Amino acid sequence: MKRPYVVIALLLLIGVLIISLTSTSQQIDQSFDGVWYQLGEENADYEEPVTVEFNGELKKSLFRNLTFVGTIAIDDHVMPGTDARDDELELVFDDGICKNSETIDYIGNDRIETYGTLCVNDDFSEFMITILEQTENGGTWKGEDGQVIAGPAHSREEALRITNQLMAEYLVKPLE
């Protein structure tokens, strides 16, 4: 009669071990040189160097999506801002405009602040952020003339290559 309980207990123990062994967490304190640029041939001259810092924890798990908990700073603009309800962002990446993408937003001053969408590669060594153009009805971004920050990069061409690489399987044609 005790045998089924022992088997169930062993299976539960094995399950807990598998989950704990396949979950990792690493501290991310990275600063990247990036380029802020605007898409479209007519905007080919628009590029600005920026520094992007990710400070927080990157969590990986067999059964959960890649998750970043921390702050993002683009030059002097830190997210979440000082008016935010929480001290840190929690970005749970999913398939969206790229394999690992998540909207950067937070609650501040009784409204949701949305900055754009962050895409990263699997090891967090390359990134791109689509910058929403703020309108009275919220924010928009278009592949024809939207603004992007990508890195690590020192030129618009490098930033565009990273953007197209991260979004490759979701684009009908490469961005310009």
C-alpha positions as CSV (number, residue, x, y, z in Angstrom):
1,M,0.0,0.0,0.0
2,K,2.9,2.4,0.7
3,R,4.6,1.6,-2.7
4,P,2.4,4.0,-4.8
5,Y,3.1,6.9,-2.4
6,V,6.9,6.2,-2.6
7,V,6.7,6.2,-6.4
8,I,4.7,9.4,-6.5
9,A,7.2,11.1,-4.0
10,L,10.2,10.0,-6.1
11,L,8.6,11.3,-9.3
12,L,7.9,14.6,-7.6
13,L,11.4,14.8,-6.4
14,I,12.8,14.1,-9.8
15,G,10.5,16.7,-11.3
16,V,11.7,19.4,-8.8
17,L,15.3,18.5,-9.5
18,I,14.9,18.8,-13.3
19,I,13.2,22.2,-13.0
20,S,15.8,23.5,-10.6
21,L,18.7,22.2,-12.7
22,T,17.3,23.7,-15.9
23,S,16.7,27.1,-14.4
24,T,19.6,29.7,-14.4
25,S,19.9,33.2,-13.3
26,Q,22.7,35.6,-14.1
27,Q,23.5,39.1,-13.2
28,I,23.5,41.5,-16.2
29,D,25.4,44.7,-15.8
30,Q,26.2,45.6,-19.4
31,S,26.9,48.8,-21.1
32,F,26.7,48.9,-24.9
33,D,27.7,51.5,-27.5
34,G,24.7,51.7,-29.8
35,V,23.3,53.8,-32.6
36,W,19.9,55.5,-32.6
37,Y,18.8,55.8,-36.2
38,Q,15.7,56.2,-38.4
39,L,14.6,53.7,-41.0
40,G,14.1,54.6,-44.7
41,E,16.4,55.7,-47.5
42,E,15.4,59.3,-47.0
43,N,16.6,59.1,-43.4
44,A,20.0,57.5,-44.2
45,D,21.9,60.4,-42.7
46,Y,20.0,60.2,-39.3
47,E,22.2,58.4,-36.8
48,E,23.2,59.3,-33.3
49,P,25.6,57.4,-30.9
50,V,24.0,56.4,-27.6
51,T,25.0,54.3,-24.6
52,V,22.5,51.7,-23.5
53,E,22.9,50.0,-20.1
54,F,21.1,46.9,-18.8
55,N,21.4,46.4,-15.1
56,G,19.5,43.5,-13.5
57,E,19.0,39.8,-13.6
58,L,18.5,37.5,-16.6
59,K,16.5,34.4,-15.9
60,K,16.4,31.3,-18.1
61,S,14.3,28.3,-17.6
62,L,13.3,25.2,-19.5
63,F,9.6,25.9,-18.9
64,R,9.5,29.7,-18.8
65,N,10.4,32.4,-21.3
66,L,13.6,34.4,-21.0
67,T,13.0,37.1,-18.4
68,F,14.9,40.3,-17.5
69,V,14.3,42.1,-14.2
70,G,16.1,45.4,-13.7
71,T,16.6,48.8,-15.3
72,I,17.5,50.0,-18.8
73,A,19.2,53.4,-19.3
74,I,19.5,55.0,-22.7
75,D,22.1,57.8,-22.1
76,D,20.5,59.6,-19.1
77,H,17.0,58.3,-19.6
78,V,16.5,55.5,-17.0
79,M,13.5,53.1,-17.2
80,P,11.5,52.8,-15.1
81,G,11.6,56.5,-14.3
82,T,11.7,58.0,-10.8
83,D,7.9,58.5,-11.0
84,A,7.3,54.8,-11.6
85,R,5.3,52.5,-9.3
86,D,8.1,49.8,-9.3
87,D,11.8,50.2,-9.1
88,E,12.5,47.7,-11.8
89,L,11.1,46.5,-15.1
90,E,10.1,42.9,-15.5
91,L,10.3,41.9,-19.2
92,V,9.2,38.4,-20.1
93,F,10.3,37.9,-23.6
94,D,8.1,36.2,-26.2
95,D,7.9,35.8,-29.9
96,G,6.6,39.1,-31.2
97,I,8.5,41.2,-33.8
98,C,11.5,38.9,-33.1
99,K,12.3,35.7,-31.2
100,N,12.9,37.4,-27.8
101,S,10.8,40.5,-27.8
102,E,8.9,42.4,-25.1
103,T,7.4,45.9,-24.8
104,I,9.2,48.2,-22.5
105,D,6.5,49.8,-20.3
106,Y,5.9,50.8,-16.7
107,I,3.3,52.5,-14.6
108,G,4.1,56.1,-13.7
109,N,2.1,59.2,-12.8
110,D,-1.2,57.3,-13.0
111,R,-0.6,56.2,-16.6
112,I,1.3,53.5,-18.4
113,E,4.5,54.8,-20.0
114,T,5.4,52.8,-23.1
115,Y,8.8,53.4,-24.6
116,G,9.0,50.7,-27.4
117,T,9.9,47.1,-28.0
118,L,13.1,45.4,-26.9
119,C,14.5,42.5,-28.9
120,V,17.6,40.6,-27.7
121,N,19.5,37.5,-28.9
122,D,19.6,34.4,-26.8
123,D,22.8,35.4,-24.9
124,F,21.9,39.1,-24.5
125,S,25.0,40.2,-26.5
126,E,23.0,42.1,-29.2
127,F,19.8,44.1,-28.9
128,M,17.5,46.5,-30.7
129,I,14.7,48.8,-29.4
130,T,12.0,50.2,-31.5
131,I,11.2,53.7,-30.3
132,L,7.5,54.5,-30.3
133,E,6.5,57.8,-31.8
134,Q,4.2,59.4,-29.3
135,T,0.8,60.6,-30.6
136,E,-2.3,61.7,-28.7
137,N,-3.7,58.2,-29.1
138,G,-0.6,56.4,-27.8
139,G,2.4,55.4,-29.7
140,T,3.1,54.0,-33.2
141,W,6.1,52.5,-35.0
142,K,6.4,51.8,-38.7
143,G,9.0,49.8,-40.5
144,E,9.2,52.4,-43.3
145,D,10.4,55.3,-41.1
146,G,10.5,54.2,-37.5
147,Q,13.3,55.0,-35.1
148,V,15.5,52.2,-33.7
149,I,18.3,51.9,-31.3
150,A,20.6,48.9,-31.9
151,G,23.9,47.6,-30.5
152,P,26.6,47.0,-30.0
153,A,27.2,49.3,-33.0
154,H,29.2,52.3,-34.1
155,S,27.5,53.1,-37.3
156,R,24.0,53.0,-38.9
157,E,25.0,50.1,-41.1
158,E,26.1,48.0,-38.1
159,A,22.9,48.9,-36.2
160,L,20.7,48.1,-39.3
161,R,22.5,44.7,-39.7
162,I,21.7,43.8,-36.0
163,T,18.1,44.9,-36.4
164,N,17.6,42.9,-39.6
165,Q,19.4,39.9,-38.0
166,L,17.2,39.9,-34.9
167,M,14.0,40.4,-36.9
168,A,15.0,38.1,-39.9
169,E,12.4,35.4,-39.6
170,Y,9.6,38.0,-39.1
171,L,10.4,40.4,-42.0
172,V,9.0,40.1,-45.5
173,K,12.0,42.1,-46.7
174,P,15.0,43.6,-44.9
175,L,14.6,47.0,-43.3
176,E,16.5,50.0,-44.9
